[in-house]
Amino acid sequence: MAAAAGCARRPAPAAGYRFLTQAEVETLGAWVDTLIPPDEDPGARDAGVVRYIDLQLTRWFRRHQSEYREALAHIDRWARSRAGRGFAGLPLDAREEMLSLMEQGEADRAWFPDGGKAAFELVLAHAMQGFYGNPRHGGNRGYASWKMIGVPPMPVRGREHYEAERTFPEKT
């Protein structure tokens, strides 16, 4: 009975995600796109960084699950207290201002006791990994960052071989 009650309190993941709720997906998407915005090249969200973080929160980043839940809820509430809407609904300059305050450890301490520095650094590190890392880990969709900086895409080990067999006719 206690196990069932514990499971009932966990929020359901968004469709297509393993850990993050729909609200968290939207907030994290705005956060990472503020850190790595789209221009003539894809930004973090388009490069699959949110999916990367979500996937890794069920694997290598499992120990950070509560930190993510807390940081995403707190930045959203902080945005609502400042501007009357969630973080994802703010214009880019307002999101940049909030993240800049967090980076400096000067965010509203009612929401972030350390001024937001730890949450900022955690999301920044994971966003960079998801944006610049090997696509086989769930981010860097379409080799977006590698193309942007001129690194030739390498085949994803274990997958490319099978794709090549379907693409090219067999030798006779």
Helices and strands as residue ranges (DSSP letters): H 2-8, H 22-35, H 49-56, G 62-64, H 65-83, G 87-89, H 92-103, H 117-132, G 135-137, G 141-143, H 144-149, H 160-167
